[in-house]
Amino acid sequence: MIYSLDSKLGDFLQDPRVVTILNKHLPGASSHPMIGMARNMALKVILTFPQARQAGLTKELVEKVIAEANALPSK
């Protein structure tokens, strides 16, 4: 799968390797209490919420996660 800012958060959470990358850059992100509400949202939409910024989620950080996830070998 090729990830982008248009990808849904749930797509990231389906691959444990990508979850590891996400947690590396934003510790505890995958277990955040509000993660379930955001599963069906595109990353670019999540970035517009003030709560995302408060949690430390920035476009730059998401782009790093995307780049690392896209560099993983296919399953």
PAPA-568214 format. One record per residue: y, z, x of N, C-alpha, C, O in turn; residue in one letter; residue number from 1. Coordinates in steps of 0.2 Angstrom, whole numbers, plus 5000, padded with zeros to 4 digits. Example, Ala and Ser with C-alpha at 12.3 -4.5 7.8 and 13.67 -1.06 7.14 Angstrom:
REM residues 2
   nnorth    nup   neast   canorth   caup   caeast   cnorth    cup   ceast   onorth    oup   oeast   aa     i
     4972   5039    5066      4978   5039     5062     4984   5039    5066     4983   5042    5071    A     1
     4989   5035    5064      4995   5036     5068     5000   5039    5064     5006   5040    5067    S     2
***
This chain:
REM residues 75
   nnorth    nup   neast   canorth   caup   caeast   cnorth    cup   ceast   onorth    oup   oeast   aa     i
     4994   5000    5004      5000   5000     5000     5006   5000    5004     5006   5003    5009    M     1
     5011   4996    5003      5017   4996     5006     5022   5000    5002     5023   4999    4996    I     2
     5025   5005    5005      5030   5010     5002     5037   5008    5003     5039   5004    5008    Y     3
     5041   5009    4998      5048   5008     4999     5052   5013    4995     5049   5017    4992    S     4
     5059   5012    4994      5063   5017     4990     5061   5016    4983     5063   5020    4979    L     5
     5058   5010    4981      5056   5009     4974     5049   5012    4972     5048   5012    4967    D     6
     5046   5014    4977      5039   5018     4976     5040   5024    4972     5045   5027    4973    S     7
     5035   5026    4968      5036   5032     4964     5033   5038    4969     5029   5036    4973    K     8
     5036   5043    4968      5033   5049     4972     5026   5050    4971     5023   5052    4976    L     9
     5023   5049    4965      5016   5050     4964     5012   5045    4969     5006   5047    4971    G    10
     5014   5039    4970      5011   5035     4975     5010   5038    4982     5005   5038    4985    D    11
     5015   5042    4984      5015   5045     4990     5010   5051    4990     5006   5052    4995    F    12
     5010   5054    4985      5006   5060     4984     4998   5059    4983     4994   5063    4984    L    13
     4997   5053    4982      4989   5051     4981     4986   5050    4988     4980   5050    4988    Q    14
     4990   5049    4993      4987   5048     5000     4988   5055    5004     4994   5056    5006    D    15
     4983   5058    5006      4984   5064     5010     4987   5063    5016     4991   5068    5019    P    16
     4986   5057    5019      4990   5056     5025     4997   5056    5025     5001   5058    5029    R    17
     4999   5053    5019      5006   5052     5017     5009   5059    5016     5015   5061    5017    V    18
     5005   5063    5012      5007   5070     5010     5009   5074    5017     5013   5078    5017    V    19
     5004   5073    5022      5005   5076     5028     5012   5074    5031     5015   5078    5034    T    20
     5013   5068    5031      5020   5065     5034     5026   5068    5030     5030   5070    5033    I    21
     5025   5068    5024      5030   5071     5019     5032   5078    5021     5037   5080    5022    L    22
     5026   5082    5022      5027   5089     5023     5029   5091    5030     5032   5096    5032    N    23
     5028   5086    5035      5030   5087     5042     5038   5086    5042     5041   5090    5045    K    24
     5041   5082    5038      5048   5081     5038     5052   5085    5033     5058   5087    5034    H    25
     5048   5088    5028      5051   5092     5023     5046   5097    5021     5043   5096    5016    L    26
     5045   5102    5025      5040   5107     5024     5039   5110    5017     5044   5112    5014    P    27
     5033   5110    5014      5032   5113     5007     5034   5108    5002     5033   5110    4996    G    28
     5036   5102    5003      5038   5097     4998     5033   5096    4993     5034   5095    4987    A    29
     5027   5095    4995      5021   5093     4991     5019   5098    4986     5016   5097    4981    S    30
     5021   5104    4988      5019   5110     4983     5025   5113    4980     5025   5118    4977    S    31
     5031   5110    4980      5037   5112     4977     5036   5112    4969     5032   5108    4966    H    32
     5038   5118    4966      5037   5118     4959     5039   5113    4954     5036   5112    4949    P    33
     5044   5109    4956      5046   5103     4952     5043   5097    4954     5045   5092    4951    M    34
     5039   5097    4958      5036   5090     4960     5032   5086    4955     5032   5080    4954    I    35
     5029   5090    4950      5026   5087     4945     5031   5083    4940     5029   5078    4937    G    36
     5037   5085    4939      5041   5082     4935     5044   5075    4938     5046   5071    4935    M    37
     5043   5075    4945      5046   5069     4948     5041   5064    4950     5043   5059    4953    A    38
     5034   5065    4949      5029   5061     4951     5030   5053    4948     5028   5049    4952    R    39
     5033   5052    4943      5033   5046     4940     5040   5043    4941     5042   5037    4939    N    40
     5044   5046    4946      5051   5043     4947     5051   5040    4954     5047   5041    4959    M    41
     5055   5034    4954      5055   5031     4961     5059   5035    4965     5064   5039    4963    A    42
     5058   5034    4972      5061   5039     4977     5069   5038    4977     5073   5043    4977    L    43
     5071   5032    4975      5078   5030     4975     5082   5034    4969     5087   5036    4970    K    44
     5078   5035    4964      5080   5039     4958     5081   5047    4960     5086   5050    4959    V    45
     5075   5049    4963      5075   5056     4965     5081   5058    4970     5084   5063    4969    I    46
     5083   5053    4974      5088   5054     4979     5095   5055    4976     5099   5058    4979    L    47
     5096   5053    4969      5102   5054     4966     5103   5061    4963     5108   5063    4961    T    48
     5098   5065    4963      5098   5072     4960     5101   5077    4965     5099   5077    4971    F    49
     5106   5081    4963      5108   5086     4967     5103   5091    4970     5103   5093    4975    P    50
     5098   5092    4966      5092   5096     4968     5089   5094    4974     5086   5097    4978    Q    51
     5088   5087    4974      5085   5084     4980     5089   5085    4986     5087   5087    4992    A    52
     5096   5084    4986      5100   5086     4992     5100   5093    4994     5100   5095    5000    R    53
     5100   5097    4989      5099   5105     4990     5093   5106    4994     5093   5111    4998    Q    54
     5088   5103    4992      5081   5104     4995     5081   5101    5002     5076   5102    5006    A    55
     5086   5097    5004      5086   5094     5011     5083   5087    5011     5082   5084    5016    G    56
     5082   5084    5005      5080   5077     5004     5086   5072    5005     5090   5072    5001    L    57
     5086   5068    5010      5091   5063     5011     5088   5056    5011     5082   5055    5012    T    58
     5092   5051    5011      5089   5044     5011     5086   5043    5018     5081   5040    5019    K    59
     5090   5046    5023      5087   5045     5030     5080   5048    5031     5076   5045    5034    E    60
     5079   5054    5028      5073   5057     5029     5068   5053    5025     5062   5052    5028    L    61
     5069   5051    5019      5064   5047     5015     5063   5040    5019     5057   5038    5019    V    62
     5067   5037    5022      5066   5031     5026     5062   5033    5032     5057   5028    5033    E    63
     5062   5038    5035      5058   5040     5040     5050   5041    5038     5046   5038    5041    K    64
     5050   5044    5032      5043   5045     5029     5040   5039    5027     5034   5037    5028    V    65
     5044   5034    5024      5042   5028     5022     5040   5024    5028     5034   5021    5028    I    66
     5043   5024    5034      5042   5020     5040     5035   5023    5043     5031   5019    5045    A    67
     5034   5029    5043      5028   5032     5046     5022   5031    5041     5017   5029    5043    E    68
     5023   5031    5034      5018   5029     5030     5016   5022    5030     5010   5021    5030    A    69
     5021   5018    5031      5019   5011     5031     5016   5009    5038     5013   5004    5039    N    70
     5016   5013    5043      5013   5012     5050     5006   5014    5050     5002   5013    5055    A    71
     5004   5018    5045      4997   5020     5044     4992   5014    5044     4994   5010    5040    L    72
     4986   5015    5047      4981   5009     5046     4979   5010    5038     4979   5015    5035    P    73
     4977   5004    5036      4975   5004     5029     4968   5008    5028     4964   5008    5033    S    74
     4967   5010    5023      4961   5014     5021     4955   5009    5021     4950   5012    5020    K    75
***
